[in-house]
Amino acid sequence: MGDIVDSLGHKMATIGEDGSVHNLQNIVLGHVAPDGEVFNTQAQKVGHFDAQGYVYNHTGSHIGTVHGDGKVYDNMNNWVGRVVGDHIESGGAALILLIR
């Protein structure tokens, strides 16, 4: 499991071993599939991430980047948060696509 935190270090959500993303009230926000596809709670694809950590929205536009240290940046290179623990890339994609 990984914790998704904002740029001030406040925990916002978690990502589980199965790719499910939950907010602090344990409500499911969406799911990140093993192939990098990200889906909302209505099972609609909202985007994906690639092996380099680039995150794209559902239209294919680059909207952010997840770095190996867990820090997540938007497409304007603003630091928006980080992922602590496991599932850094999928958690970072969830931060940009499902939470932010």
C-alpha positions as CSV (number, residue, x, y, z in Angstrom):
1,M,0.0,0.0,0.0
2,G,1.1,3.6,-0.6
3,D,0.0,6.9,0.9
4,I,-0.8,9.8,-1.4
5,V,0.1,13.1,0.2
6,D,-0.2,16.7,-0.9
7,S,2.7,19.2,-1.3
8,L,2.4,20.1,2.4
9,G,2.7,16.5,3.5
10,H,-1.0,15.9,4.4
11,K,-2.2,12.5,3.6
12,M,-5.0,12.6,1.0
13,A,-5.6,9.0,0.0
14,T,-4.1,5.6,-0.3
15,I,-3.5,3.1,-3.1
16,G,-3.9,-0.5,-2.4
17,E,-2.2,-3.6,-3.7
18,D,-5.1,-4.1,-6.0
19,G,-4.8,-0.6,-7.5
20,S,-7.9,0.8,-5.7
21,V,-7.6,4.4,-4.6
22,H,-9.4,5.4,-1.4
23,N,-9.8,8.8,0.3
24,L,-9.4,9.3,4.0
25,Q,-13.1,8.3,4.6
26,N,-12.2,5.0,2.8
27,I,-14.4,5.9,-0.1
28,V,-13.2,4.5,-3.4
29,L,-12.1,7.2,-5.9
30,G,-11.1,5.0,-8.7
31,H,-8.7,2.2,-9.8
32,V,-5.3,2.0,-11.5
33,A,-4.9,-1.1,-13.6
34,P,-1.6,-3.1,-13.9
35,D,-1.1,-1.8,-17.4
36,G,-1.2,1.9,-16.3
37,E,-4.8,2.7,-17.2
38,V,-6.6,4.8,-14.7
39,F,-10.4,4.6,-14.2
40,N,-12.9,6.5,-12.1
41,T,-15.7,5.0,-10.0
42,Q,-17.9,4.8,-13.1
43,A,-15.3,2.6,-14.8
44,Q,-14.5,5.4,-17.3
45,K,-10.9,5.7,-18.4
46,V,-9.6,9.1,-17.2
47,G,-6.0,8.6,-18.3
48,H,-2.8,6.5,-18.0
49,F,0.8,6.6,-17.2
50,D,3.8,5.1,-19.0
51,A,7.1,3.5,-17.9
52,Q,8.9,6.8,-17.8
53,G,6.4,8.2,-15.2
54,Y,4.6,10.5,-17.6
55,V,0.9,10.9,-16.9
56,Y,-1.6,11.5,-19.7
57,N,-5.3,12.4,-19.5
58,H,-8.1,10.6,-21.4
59,T,-7.4,12.7,-24.5
60,G,-3.7,11.8,-24.5
61,S,-2.4,15.2,-23.3
62,H,0.6,15.1,-20.9
63,I,-0.6,16.5,-17.6
64,G,2.1,15.4,-15.1
65,T,5.2,13.4,-14.2
66,V,5.9,11.0,-11.4
67,H,9.6,10.9,-10.3
68,G,11.3,7.9,-8.9
69,D,11.5,9.5,-5.4
70,G,7.7,9.7,-5.3
71,K,7.4,13.4,-6.0
72,V,4.6,14.3,-8.5
73,Y,4.7,17.4,-10.7
74,D,2.0,18.8,-13.0
75,N,2.7,19.7,-16.6
76,M,3.8,23.2,-15.5
77,N,6.5,21.5,-13.3
78,N,4.7,22.5,-10.1
79,W,5.1,20.1,-7.3
80,V,1.7,18.8,-6.3
81,G,2.4,16.0,-3.9
82,R,4.1,12.7,-3.5
83,V,3.6,9.0,-2.9
84,V,5.1,7.4,0.2
85,G,5.5,3.6,0.3
86,D,4.7,1.3,-2.5
87,H,3.1,1.9,-5.9
88,I,4.8,5.2,-6.6
89,E,4.0,5.5,-10.3
90,S,0.4,4.3,-10.0
91,G,-0.2,6.4,-6.9
92,G,1.3,9.5,-8.6
93,A,-1.0,9.0,-11.6
94,A,-4.0,8.6,-9.2
95,L,-3.0,11.9,-7.5
96,I,-3.1,13.8,-10.8
97,L,-6.0,12.0,-12.4
98,L,-8.4,11.1,-9.6
99,I,-7.6,13.4,-6.6
100,R,-6.3,16.7,-7.8
